[in-house]
Amino acid sequence: MLAYAIEYAGGGFPIGGSAVNVISRVAPWFRKHWPSSASLFLDGGAPPVPGSRFVNRELAETYQRIADEAQAASRDREEQIERAREIFYEGFVAESIAKFATREVMDESGREHRGLLGYDDLAGWRASVEDPIAFDYRGHTVYKAGPWSQAPVFLQQLSLLDGFDLDSMDPAGPEFVHTVVECAKLAFADREAFYGDPGFTDVPLDDLLSAEYAKQRRSLVSTVADTGDLRPGSPGGRIPRLPTVRLVPQSLGDTWVGEPTLGPTKGDTCHLDVADRFGNVVSATPSGSWLHGAPIIPGLGFCLGTRGQMFWLEDGLPNTLAPGKRPRTTLTPSLAVRDGEITAFGTPGGDQQDQWSLLWFLHRVHHGMDMQSAIDTPAWHTSHFTSSFYPRAAVPGRMHIEARAGEETVRALRDRGHDVVVEGDWSLGRISATSRSADGFLRAAANPRGAQGYAVGR
């Protein structure tokens, strides 16, 4: 199961221009503070050239050792998989991680710190298997992860939008854009007030997704933009509790409000969707181990994840830091089923994930677009609510839209009170999608934005 990863890590692949740009910006930091990262990313002391072969031999050797030890332990595939998990969390991988975490490493605070992860933390944890959250919308059943992620906010938006005549709206017109943005503001306000690891937090998910609650919340959507404070509801009579945040000036300058940063450098997630001839369909959004987010662990070839930053240190919130608790991530892959066809879709993009992927889904359901056309249609999102990333910014009333939506749409949105930032023609969204129909046909589509998305078959 690791063969392809080993092949790409050990044999190499053409590195993309955006990765090279990030490596180039953080190269001085690597040289001065993170020698293990410099050794991997600055071969010969210089950043790689876009399109050149990038090889991570240590990662390939790590995966190969896991595979070899797992296969030596059993001939049964399920037992091999379980053994591989044990090797990672209790074997040589965990030992290397724990040893590295004891080192003092420079971070952006300007001081060196040790890590907080120990061997016992790793040995005592296993990824869980959970039932998804299902929601029916216009003949589709949509499956999302639970409220330890932001994923249910996708379903809350659908519940709110179900009361509007989206079929009759221009997919890039001001009425459609305004309606979707205003419903997003309400749904994401509830995300801030109620979402957290359900093993630690009583999340009123049934109430949040109920038709009665959506009807109540939908009445708050008017013909003008909401530019005030977040307005979470009271599902099941609960009193909302929001974190303490600061507002950002209307001009953000060089500040990046999004993925974690090292100075002015921004990162991004990745996403993949896979369907095969046997009927398996997978949507996955792996993220968190940004090359500039943490140093490479010597001998392993990868860095630690950084999703702990999603927690709040403020007491009493659904997403407040606690031992053994999962942070409320922004990672939110999607599956939708209709008439025997299973579709997997998703996108990188932090807080924008459940906005950009929602647009894609709405264009498919309400405007009859095929997978590629729905990707290519002009995109937008709002930054009205609190960012999940440092510096936890919120810009009330602000929305971002691709210029291709047209001057008329932008002008009409501003007339409604939206603080509109016009972005480049092909700059927002990273959607990919694949599907397997009941008759066995496989289809896929990928995003041209950023020149990093591919739809391939093998």
C-alpha positions in Angstrom: 0.0 0.0 0.0 3.0 2.3 0.4 4.5 1.3 -3.0 3.5 4.5 -4.9 4.6 6.8 -2.0 7.9 5.0 -1.9 8.3 5.3 -5.7 7.6 9.1 -5.7 9.7 9.9 -2.7 12.7 7.8 -3.7 12.5 8.2 -7.5 11.5 11.8 -7.4 9.0 14.0 -9.2 9.0 17.4 -10.9 8.7 20.0 -8.2 6.1 22.7 -8.8 6.9 26.4 -9.0 4.9 27.4 -5.9 6.8 25.0 -3.7 10.1 26.4 -5.1 8.9 29.9 -4.3 8.2 29.0 -0.7 11.5 27.2 -0.3 13.3 30.2 -1.8 11.7 32.6 0.7 12.5 30.4 3.8 16.0 29.3 2.6 17.8 31.7 4.9 15.9 30.4 7.9 16.7 26.8 6.9 20.4 27.6 6.6 20.5 29.4 9.9 18.1 27.5 12.1 16.8 24.2 10.6 19.7 22.3 9.1 17.7 19.1 8.6 15.3 21.1 6.3 18.2 22.7 4.5 19.7 19.3 3.8 16.5 18.1 2.1 15.2 21.3 0.3 18.5 23.1 -0.4 20.4 20.4 -2.3 23.9 21.9 -2.9 22.9 24.9 -0.8 20.4 26.4 -3.3 16.6 26.0 -3.8 15.5 23.6 -6.5 14.6 24.7 -10.0 10.9 24.5 -10.9 10.3 21.3 -12.8 13.5 19.7 -11.6 13.5 16.2 -10.0 12.9 16.5 -6.2 13.8 13.4 -4.2 13.2 12.6 -0.5 15.3 9.5 0.1 14.9 9.5 3.9 11.1 9.5 3.5 11.3 6.6 1.0 13.5 4.7 3.4 11.2 5.3 6.3 8.2 4.0 4.3 10.1 1.1 3.0 11.2 0.0 6.5 7.6 0.2 7.7 6.4 -1.9 4.8 9.2 -4.5 5.3 8.7 -4.9 9.0 4.9 -5.1 8.6 5.1 -7.7 5.8 7.6 -9.7 7.9 5.2 -9.8 10.8 2.2 -11.4 8.9 0.9 -12.6 5.6 -2.6 -11.2 6.3 -3.1 -7.8 4.9 -5.2 -6.4 7.7 -2.7 -7.6 10.2 0.1 -6.0 8.2 -1.8 -2.7 8.2 -2.2 -2.9 12.0 1.5 -3.8 12.4 2.4 -0.7 10.3 0.4 1.5 12.6 2.2 0.0 15.6 5.6 0.6 14.0 4.7 4.2 13.4 3.2 5.0 16.8 5.3 2.6 19.0 8.3 1.6 16.9 11.3 3.4 15.3 9.2 6.2 13.9 7.8 7.2 17.3 11.2 6.9 18.9 12.7 9.2 16.4 9.9 11.7 16.8 10.1 11.7 20.6 13.9 12.1 20.5 13.7 15.0 18.1 11.0 16.7 20.2 13.5 17.0 23.1 15.7 19.3 21.1 15.5 23.0 21.3 14.6 24.5 17.9 14.2 28.1 16.9 10.7 29.2 16.1 9.1 32.4 15.0 9.0 33.7 18.5 12.8 34.3 18.2 13.5 31.8 20.9 14.4 28.1 20.9 11.8 25.7 22.3 11.5 22.0 22.9 8.5 20.1 21.5 5.5 19.0 23.6 5.1 15.6 22.0 6.5 12.6 23.8 6.7 8.8 23.2 3.8 8.1 25.5 1.6 10.5 23.6 2.3 8.7 20.3 2.0 5.2 21.8 -1.3 6.0 23.4 -3.0 7.2 20.3 -4.6 5.6 17.3 -6.7 7.1 14.5 -10.4 6.3 15.0 -13.0 5.2 12.5 -16.2 7.1 12.8 -19.6 7.3 11.0 -19.9 10.4 8.9 -22.6 13.0 9.2 -25.2 12.6 6.5 -27.5 15.3 5.1 -30.1 15.0 2.3 -30.3 17.9 -0.1 -32.2 18.0 -3.4 -31.9 14.2 -4.0 -28.3 14.0 -2.9 -27.0 12.5 0.3 -23.9 14.5 1.4 -21.4 12.9 3.8 -19.1 14.9 6.0 -16.8 14.5 9.0 -18.0 15.4 12.5 -17.8 18.7 14.4 -14.2 18.0 15.5 -13.6 19.5 12.0 -15.5 22.4 10.4 -17.1 20.0 8.0 -20.7 20.2 9.3 -20.7 23.9 8.3 -21.0 22.7 4.7 -24.3 21.0 5.7 -25.5 23.9 7.7 -25.1 26.1 4.6 -27.1 23.7 2.6 -29.9 23.6 5.2 -30.1 27.4 5.1 -29.9 27.7 1.3 -32.7 25.1 0.9 -35.2 27.8 1.5 -34.1 30.0 -1.4 -34.9 29.7 -5.1 -31.3 29.1 -6.2 -32.4 27.5 -9.5 -33.5 30.8 -10.9 -30.4 32.7 -9.9 -27.5 33.6 -12.3 -24.5 31.4 -11.0 -22.3 34.5 -11.1 -24.9 37.1 -10.4 -25.2 39.4 -7.4 -28.4 37.7 -6.0 -26.8 34.3 -5.9 -23.5 35.5 -4.6 -25.2 37.6 -1.9 -27.5 34.8 -0.7 -24.6 32.2 -0.5 -22.3 34.7 1.4 -25.0 35.7 3.9 -25.8 32.1 4.7 -22.1 31.4 5.1 -21.8 34.1 7.7 -24.6 32.5 9.8 -23.3 29.0 9.5 -19.7 29.9 10.3 -20.8 31.9 13.3 -22.3 28.7 14.7 -19.0 26.9 13.9 -17.2 29.4 16.2 -19.8 29.1 18.9 -20.4 25.3 19.0 -18.0 23.1 17.1 -15.4 21.1 18.9 -14.3 17.5 19.6 -17.5 15.7 20.5 -15.5 13.5 22.9 -15.0 16.7 25.0 -17.8 19.0 23.9 -21.6 18.6 23.7 -22.1 19.8 20.1 -25.9 20.2 19.3 -25.5 18.8 15.8 -29.1 17.6 15.4 -30.4 21.0 16.3 -27.9 22.8 14.1 -29.0 20.7 11.1 -32.7 20.7 11.8 -35.2 22.3 9.4 -36.7 24.3 12.2 -33.4 25.9 13.2 -32.5 26.6 9.6 -35.9 28.4 9.1 -35.3 30.5 12.2 -31.7 31.4 11.1 -32.8 32.0 7.5 -35.0 34.9 8.5 -31.8 36.8 9.4 -30.8 37.0 5.7 -31.8 40.3 4.3 -31.2 42.2 1.0 -28.3 44.0 2.5 -24.9 42.6 3.7 -24.4 41.8 7.3 -21.3 43.9 8.4 -21.7 43.6 12.1 -20.6 41.1 14.8 -21.0 37.3 14.3 -24.5 36.2 15.0 -24.5 32.6 16.3 -27.9 31.1 17.1 -29.2 29.2 20.1 -29.8 25.6 18.9 -31.8 23.7 21.4 -31.9 26.7 23.6 -28.1 26.7 24.2 -26.3 30.0 24.9 -23.6 30.6 22.3 -20.0 31.4 23.5 -17.6 33.1 21.0 -13.9 33.4 21.4 -12.3 36.8 22.0 -10.9 38.1 18.7 -9.6 41.3 17.2 -10.7 43.0 14.1 -8.3 43.6 11.3 -8.0 47.0 9.5 -9.7 47.1 6.2 -6.3 47.1 4.5 -4.4 44.0 5.5 -1.2 45.1 3.8 1.2 42.2 3.7 -0.5 40.2 6.5 -1.6 36.8 5.4 -4.8 35.6 7.1 -4.9 31.9 6.2 -2.5 29.0 6.6 0.3 29.2 9.2 3.3 31.4 8.3 7.0 31.8 8.7 7.3 35.5 8.3 5.5 36.5 5.1 5.4 33.0 3.7 2.0 31.3 3.3 1.3 27.6 3.1 -1.5 25.5 1.7 -3.1 22.2 2.1 -3.5 19.5 -0.5 -6.5 17.4 -1.5 -7.1 14.3 -3.5 -10.2 12.3 -4.7 -9.9 8.8 -6.0 -12.4 6.3 -7.6 -11.5 2.9 -8.8 -13.1 0.1 -10.9 -14.0 -1.9 -7.8 -16.4 0.8 -6.5 -14.1 2.4 -3.9 -14.4 6.2 -3.7 -12.1 8.2 -1.4 -12.0 11.9 -0.6 -9.0 13.1 1.5 -7.5 16.4 2.6 -4.1 15.7 4.2 -2.6 18.8 5.7 -0.5 20.3 8.4 3.1 19.3 7.8 4.1 22.4 5.9 7.8 22.4 4.9 8.1 25.8 6.5 5.8 24.9 9.5 8.3 22.7 11.3 11.8 21.3 10.7 12.4 18.0 9.0 13.0 15.1 11.5 16.4 13.7 10.7 16.3 10.1 9.5 12.5 10.2 8.8 12.2 12.8 6.0 9.1 14.5 7.2 8.1 17.2 9.7 5.5 17.2 12.4 2.0 18.4 11.8 0.9 21.8 13.1 -2.8 21.4 13.5 -2.6 22.0 17.2 -2.7 25.7 16.3 -6.4 25.3 15.7 -7.1 25.2 19.4 -8.0 28.2 21.5 -6.1 28.9 24.7 -9.0 30.8 26.1 -10.9 28.8 28.7 -14.5 27.5 28.3 -14.8 27.3 24.5 -15.8 24.2 22.6 -12.4 24.2 20.9 -10.3 25.0 24.0 -7.0 23.1 24.3 -7.2 19.9 26.4 -5.1 16.7 26.7 -6.1 14.1 24.2 -8.5 16.4 22.4 -8.7 16.8 18.7 -8.4 20.4 17.4 -11.3 21.7 15.3 -9.6 21.5 11.9 -10.5 23.2 8.7 -10.0 19.9 6.8 -13.2 18.8 5.2 -13.3 16.3 2.3 -16.7 15.5 0.9 -18.7 12.6 -0.5 -22.1 12.9 -2.2 -24.4 10.0 -3.4 -27.3 10.2 -5.8 -28.9 7.4 -7.9 -26.0 5.0 -7.3 -23.4 7.6 -8.3 -20.7 8.4 -5.7 -18.9 11.7 -6.0 -15.8 12.7 -4.1 -14.8 16.4 -4.0 -12.9 18.9 -2.0 -10.2 21.6 -1.9 -7.3 23.1 0.0 -7.9 26.5 1.4 -8.3 26.6 5.2 -11.5 28.4 6.1 -12.4 28.7 2.5 -12.7 25.0 1.9 -16.4 24.7 2.9 -17.1 27.8 0.8 -15.4 26.9 -2.4 -16.5 23.3 -2.4 -20.0 24.5 -1.6 -20.1 26.6 -4.7 -19.0 23.7 -6.8 -21.8 21.5 -5.4 -24.4 24.2 -5.8 -23.5 24.7 -9.4 -23.9 21.0 -10.0 -27.2 20.7 -8.3 -28.9 24.0 -9.2 -27.3 25.0 -12.4 -26.8 21.6 -14.1 -23.0 22.1 -14.6 -20.7 19.2 -15.3 -17.8 18.7 -12.9 -15.3 20.8 -14.9 -17.6 23.7 -15.6 -18.5 23.9 -12.0 -14.8 24.2 -11.1 -14.2 26.8 -13.8 -17.1 29.1 -12.8 -15.9 32.3 -11.0 -15.5 31.8 -7.3 -15.8 33.8 -4.1 -15.7 33.6 -0.4 -16.1 35.7 2.7 -13.7 36.5 5.5 -16.4 38.0 7.7 -15.9 35.4 10.4 -13.0 34.5 12.7 -10.0 32.9 10.9 -8.9 29.5 12.2 -5.3 30.6 11.9 -3.1 33.1 13.6 -3.6 36.0 13.9 -7.3 34.9 14.2 -8.5 37.8 12.2 -12.0 38.7 11.1 -13.0 41.4 8.7 -16.7 42.0 9.1 -18.6 42.4 5.8 -15.6 41.5 3.6 -15.8 39.2 0.7 -13.4 38.2 -2.1 -14.5 37.5 -5.7 -12.7 36.7 -8.9 -12.7 39.6 -11.4 -14.3 37.3 -14.0 -17.6 37.6 -12.1 -17.9 41.0 -13.8 -18.1 44.6 -12.9 -21.9 44.6 -12.8 -21.9 41.9 -10.2 -19.2 43.6 -8.1 -21.0 47.0 -8.3 -24.3 45.4 -7.2 -22.7 43.6 -4.3 -21.1 46.9 -3.1 -24.5 48.6 -3.4 -25.8 45.9 -1.0 -23.1 46.9 1.5 -20.5 44.2 0.9 -16.8 45.2 1.3 -15.7 43.6 -2.0 -12.1 42.7 -2.7 -11.7 41.9 -6.4 -9.1 39.1 -6.9 -7.4 37.8 -10.0 -9.4 36.0 -12.7 -8.2 32.5 -11.7 -7.2 32.9 -8.1 -9.8 31.4 -5.7 -10.4 27.8 -5.2 -8.5 24.5 -5.7 -11.4 22.1 -6.3 -10.9 18.6 -7.6 -13.5 15.9 -8.0 -14.1 12.4 -9.2 -17.1 10.1 -9.4 -18.1 6.5 -10.1 -21.6 6.1 -11.6 -23.9 3.1 -11.1 -22.9 1.7 -14.5 -19.2 1.8 -13.6 -18.1 4.9 -15.5 -15.3 6.9 -13.8 -15.1 10.7 -14.2 -12.8 13.4 -12.8 -12.1 17.1 -13.0 -9.3 19.3 -11.7 -8.6 22.9 -11.1 -6.6 25.1 -13.5 -6.0 27.7 -10.8 -2.4 27.5 -9.7 -1.5 24.9 -12.4 -1.2 22.3 -9.7 -4.4 20.2 -10.1 -4.6 17.1 -12.3 -7.3 14.7 -13.3 -5.5 11.4 -14.3 -6.3 7.8 -14.9 -4.1 4.7 -14.5 
